[in-house]
Amino acid sequence: MNISSTMPLDFSSYLLYTL
């Protein structure tokens, strides 16, 4: 996954899913 390409919102969701 390209976090840089994804939007900040997606990044936040990804972090939440990781937790």
C-alpha positions, -999 to 999 in steps of 0.1 A, spaced: 0 0 0 13 35 -8 5 55 23 20 86 7 -5 82 -21 -34 76 2 -52 104 19 -46 113 56 -80 99 64 -70 65 50 -38 67 70 -57 73 102 -80 43 94 -50 21 87 -35 30 121 -68 23 138 -71 -11 121 -35 -19 132 -43 -12 168 
